[in-house]
Structure formats: structure tokens, C-alpha cells
Amino acid sequence: MCLNLSKNKRESKLKRYNQKLFLLASLITLGITYPAKLISQPLSEPKINEVNINSKKSFITKAVERTGPSVVTIDTQRYVKKRKFPRNSQLFLDPYFERFFGLDLPNDNRPRIEQNQGSGFIFADGLVITNAHVVNGSDKVIVGLTNGKKLNAKVIGQDFFTDLAVLKIEGKGPWPKAKLGDSEKIRVGDWAIAVGNPFGLENTVTLGIISNLDRNVTQLGIYDKKLELIQTDAAINPGNSGGPLLNSNGEVIGINTLIRSGPGAGLSFAIPINKAKKIAYELLKNGKVIHPMIGISLIEEINSERKYNVVKVGYIVPNSPAEKSGIKVDDILIKVGNKDIETASDVIDQISKNGINKQINILIKRRNKFIKLKVIPTDITNLENK
């Protein structure tokens, strides 16, 4: 009896063991027969991770990818004729003195080609905007695209007073065009991305913020320009001139133009894109830009007692509309047109809006007396020719 019971137990254990082996074998067979479902899942995970990694681009990368292809290198060539030096010039007595100051030796005083480089960007079909100082005086202009192509370009027009120029590329598109933003919408503290080709290094990118707006260039000691600039701490290097300043969405909000060197280095400036667009379309239409002027320089003084600015006349161009109307040095400008004057920019804006050959009313204060004058602005070129 006991022997039969033990035998039955062994047979039962053996049966269960065989069932487990059969079940294991079935699972292995199933895995071999249908490998796709079991193997595809772990293989798909790295692909998902890879997509996630690529999608985590910074806003800087996205901004540059959006506008970077439109940024161009501008190479210029200027034919410099032979200089004339007096034979008895004392400068040439010491060759070390000449080399130290970069002067030409008499033997090297030959005609030569002077080369320069800057940046720009395509803003319309085949049209490039850049700084006037990049192409000023050039006999030949070559535009380098990001795809490596180099094409000749023609200067359509340039405006030295705002330091802007428009070029036409000699070739067929399609052209990668920059997306233009609205410089009226930017605020101090916004991101600023400067793009350019300094030293021919394509799409060099620097990052900063908008440090200030409406910077009057006279505060920088620049008196021959008519610019109110965007100030940024994004580094603008030599060769970046004419390149775009972008917002965080990759839209052009300014054109890089000035770098502060020496004391206060690290400050960079850009022409607001709204102003640049207006100048560019005037250059395309007329080949030049009209700048209404009355022939005065302005000085801003702070009245510490009343805590407001006083705008005074600092200089008067001889035979200018201002001189003819009776304006004098040290006159305080109270009102121009219908605008109460608080800054020098107010004066410039009102005269610009008035246009040329059209009378504008100006209220001044001379000592303790208020005087009303009528002035007819003229184009700046008429002032320069007098």
C-alpha cells in the first residue's frame, strides 16, 4: 500500500515537471515564431529618445536656422591710385619710422587694390541691405552666399547719413530671405542675437540682450549721422557691420552698425529695422534719401531745478534756413510744429515729418523772451553744398 502511494506521488511530480517543460518550450517556440512584437519594442525606444534630443533645440539655434541662410559676406575692392608725396618729405628719412606708422615707402607707392569686408542680408528677391560704410567708394562688390556661391553685386543706392546701402545681386534665385520683424515692439531686456561673417567666418553668432533703445548717436560723439540706435551687449565684431540683429523668434529687428572700442568697450549698436526698411525702399525708388534739415546742431541740458531737459541750439550752418529765419546760438527750442520739445530727437522727428520746401513754425526762448519763427527746411545735401 505504502509502495503504491509513493509510486503515485513520484508519477504525479514527474507529470507536473513534464508539463512545466512543455510550457517553457512553448514559450520559447512562440518567441521564435513571432519575434517582431517582442524585439521591436526595445529597438523603438532609442529612436524615440533620438527624436526628443533633436527636438530640444535652443531658441538661439532655431532663430539662426530661420534667418542664417539669408546672411551674406560682402567683399569689396577699391582701386587706389598712386599717391603723390613731396620729394623732400621728412617722413621718408627713417624707414623704421615709416613701417611703425604703416606709411608707404616711395618704392611701394604704386597703384593697388584695397580690399574690405562686411556683412549683409537678403531682405527681398536678390536685394541685400548693409551698411553704407561697408561699400562706400568701392569699385567692385562681391556677395558670398552661405552655399558657397560668390556673385557680383551692384550698389543700388547708399545713404551716408543713416549708414545704409542696398545692393542688387547679379544672378538668379531663389534667394533665402530674412524674416523682418517690428523694432517698435522690442523692449529693454529682450534677447538679442547678432549674426554676421566677421573675418569671413560664416554665420558667427553672439547672444545678449537689448540694453537700451533710441540711443542718440550724438551721445557717442558722432555728429555726422542721423541715427537713433538699439544698444545691445551682444558682441559685434569687425566684419559684422551690416549683419542682422535678431529677436528670439529669428526675426530681424536691427542692422549691426557700430562698436564701442576703448573705454566703454562691449557696447554695440544697431539701426532699428523699421527705420532701415523705410530708407531701403526710398533708395530703391529714388536712389537717394531726402533728409529735411534747418541747419542747426542741438545740445541737451538737464535742468536740475525743474527736472526736465532743455534743448538748445549749439551751432548754426552759415546761409542755412535756421540762420535766415533768425535762430541764434543758445536759443532754447520750446516747440517745433505742434510738438512740445523735451529731447533733441523731438526736434529731428518734427522737421523730418514736415519735409522740405514747406514752412514749419518754431517757438524759441531767448533769455526771458519767447519768439515765434517760421522756417523752411531743406535737404541736407543743399546745406553741404553751401
HELIX and SHEET records of a PDB file:
HELIX    1   1 CYS A    2  THR A   33  1                                  32    
HELIX    2   2 PRO A   35  SER A   55  1                                  21    
HELIX    3   3 PHE A   59  THR A   67  1                                   9    
HELIX    4   4 GLY A   68  SER A   70  5                                   3    
HELIX    5   5 GLN A   90  PHE A   92  5                                   3    
HELIX    6   6 PRO A   95  PHE A  100  1                                   6    
HELIX    7   7 PRO A  106  ASP A  108  5                                   3    
HELIX    8   8 ALA A  132  VAL A  135  1                                   4    
HELIX    9   9 PRO A  198  GLY A  200  5                                   3    
HELIX   10  10 VAL A  217  LEU A  220  5                                   4    
HELIX   11  11 ILE A  273  ASN A  286  1                                  14    
HELIX   12  12 PRO A  321  SER A  325  1                                   5    
HELIX   13  13 ALA A  344  ASN A  354  1                                  11    
HELIX   14  14 ILE A  380  GLU A  384  1                                   5    
SHEET    1   A 7 VAL A  71  VAL A  80  0                                        
SHEET    2   A 7 ARG A 112  ALA A 124 -1                                        
SHEET    3   A 7 LEU A 127  THR A 130 -1                                        
SHEET    4   A 7 LEU A 164  ILE A 169 -1                                        
SHEET    5   A 7 LYS A 150  ASP A 159 -1                                        
SHEET    6   A 7 LYS A 140  GLY A 144 -1                                        
SHEET    7   A 7 VAL A  71  VAL A  80 -1                                        
SHEET    1   B 7 TRP A 191  GLY A 196  0                                        
SHEET    2   B 7 THR A 204  ASN A 216 -1                                        
SHEET    3   B 7 GLU A 228  THR A 232 -1                                        
SHEET    4   B 7 SER A 268  PRO A 272 -1                                        
SHEET    5   B 7 VAL A 252  ILE A 259 -1                                        
SHEET    6   B 7 PRO A 244  LEU A 246 -1                                        
SHEET    7   B 7 TRP A 191  GLY A 196 -1                                        
SHEET    1   C 2 PRO A 292  MET A 293  0                                        
SHEET    2   C 2 THR A 378  ASP A 379 -1                                        
SHEET    1   D 2 ILE A 296  ASN A 303  0                                        
SHEET    2   D 2 TYR A 308  ILE A 316 -1                                        
SHEET    1   E 4 LYS A 339  ASP A 340  0                                        
SHEET    2   E 4 ILE A 332  VAL A 336 -1                                        
SHEET    3   E 4 ILE A 360  ARG A 366 -1                                        
SHEET    4   E 4 LYS A 369  VAL A 375 -1                                        
END                                                                             
